[in-house]
Amino acid sequence: MEEIEFILDSTKESMLGSIAHLEKEFLNIRAGKASPQMLGSVFVDYYGSQTPLSQVSNVNVPDARTITIQPYEKNMLHTIEKAIMIANLGFNPMNNGENIIINVPALTEERRRDLVKQAKAEAEDAKIGIRNARKDANTDIKKLEKEGTSEDICKTAEDDVQKLTDSFIKKIEEHLMLKEAEIMKV
């Protein structure tokens, strides 16, 4: 019985990890409003090592369409500007000698549809993660059955794993619906 509990707990942990990863990926899909997370994938060459932008500067959002980046060291302005261009996020950074200012363009209908597709792809990846966790759990349960654990206990455990899977797939669908609505809202 302890083994079954362990399998169910580790499966739930794995599924929660898939949901957490999905939420993190959804933060990177911008929905028209400026946010510091939009620059989360930008790494700056800081004295020879690749460093996240947030560790070499202050990233602020003064309004819904603007991101300002104030480097801790003035000599980093060009390096940060170059890193944003290399990251290929579709932004055009402007350097005023003190800060870097990014005007976040309004999303076109076509771009919104592309972002929805991207969100659906991320949701599908999360579902695959959930299904893989289910498969691993069922494999472990089958092993226990071969080792002599009662068939009824194993069947109940498989049903519990399926219920977990269904509930997490439903959570992913809910997250996707919310993200889709956020992206499509003009």
N, C-alpha and C positions, 0 to 999 in steps of 0.2 A: 504493500500500500504506500509506503514512503516513497518508493521509486516512482509510482504513478503521480503522487503529489509533486515530486521534483520535476517530472516531465511537464506537468501542467503549468507549474510556476515558470520554468525556463521558456516554455512556449509563449506564455503571456508576456514575459520580459522581451522576447524577440519581437513579438507583434507590437508592443509598445514602442520599441526601437524603430520599427517601420513607420509608425505614425509620427514619431518625433522627427524622423528624417524628412518625411513628407512636409511637415509644418515648416521646417527649416528651408526646404526647397521652394515652398510657396512664398516665403518672405523675399526670395530673390526674383520672383516674377512680379514686376511692378504693375500696379493697377492705376497708373496715371498720376498718383500723388507722390511727391518726392519723399524719400526716406533714406536715412544713412545706410540701411541694409543694402540699398542698390549698389553701393560701392564695396560690399563685403568681399567680392572676388578680386579686388584690386590689391596687388602686392607691389611694393616699392623697393627698388634697389637701395638699401640703406647701408652704406659703408660695406658693400660686398655681399650682404645677405638679403634674401627676399623677405620683407617684413610687411605685415598687413597695414594698409593705409591708416587704420584707426590707431595704430601704435606710434605713428610718426606725425600725427596731426589731429586737430579737432574737426570733426565733421558735424555740421549743424544744418538744420532745415528751417530757415527763417520764414518761409511761406510754402504753400502747396506746390509751387513750381520751381523752387530754387534750392540748390544745395551749395553750401559754402564750406570750403576746406581751408583751415588755417594751420599751416605747418608749424611744428615746434621750432624748427630751424628755417630761417629765410632761404638758405641756399638749397633747400629741398624743393622749392617751387617748381622748377623745370622738370626735376625727376618725377615728381608726383603727376604733373601734367602729362608727361610722356607715358607713365604707367597707366593712366586713365585711357589714353588713346590706344595703347597696346591691348588693354582689356577688352576693347571692341564692344562697348556697351551701348554705342549709338549716341554718346554724349559728346558735346563740343566744349571742353573746358576753356574758360577765359582767365588769364592771369593778369591781375591788376597790380602786381608788385608786392602786395601784402597777402592776398588770399587768392584762392582759385574759386571761381564762381561757375556753377553749372546750371544752365536753364534747362529744366526738364520739359521736353516738348509734350504737348497734348497728344494723346494716342489717337491714331486714325482708326476707322472701323476695321480696316484690313489688319492692322497691327493688333487690335484687340482680339480678333479671331485667331491670329497666330499665338497669342499669349494663352488663349483658352486651350488651343491644341497642346501647347507646352504643358499646361496644368493637367490636362487629361493624361498625357504621357507620364508625368510624375506620379499621378494617382495610380496608373496602371503598374508602374514599377513598385509602388508600395503594396499593391495587391499581390504582386508576384512574391514579394518578401513575406507576406502573410501566408500565402499558399505553401511556400517553401518551409516555413516554420511548422505548418500543419503536417506536411509530408515527413519532416524529421521526427516530429512527435509520434506520428502513427508508426513509423519504422521502429522507434524505440519501444513502443507499446507491443508491437509484434514480437520483438526480441524477448520481452518479458513473458509473453504468452508461451513462447517456445521453451523458456526456462522454467515454466511450471506455474505461472500466475494464472488464476482462474479465468476462464473464457468470459464469464459474466462481468468480472471487474474490468477486463480489457475492453470489452464492448462498451461499457459505461464510460470508460476513459476516452475512447474514440469519439463517442457522442459529445462528451464535454469539450474535446478539442474542436469538433465541428461547430459547436455553439460559440466557442471563442472566435473561431474563424469568421463565422457569420456576423458576429457583433463588430469585429474590427473592420470587416469589409464595409459594413454599414457606416461606420465612423468615417472611413475614407470617402465614401460617396457623399456624406454630409459636408466634409471639408471641401470637396470638389465643388459642390453646389454653391457654397458660400464664396469660394474664390472666383468661380465663374460669374456670379452676380456682381462681385466687387469689380472684376475686370470690365464687364460689359456696361457698368453704370457710367453714364456720361456726365 
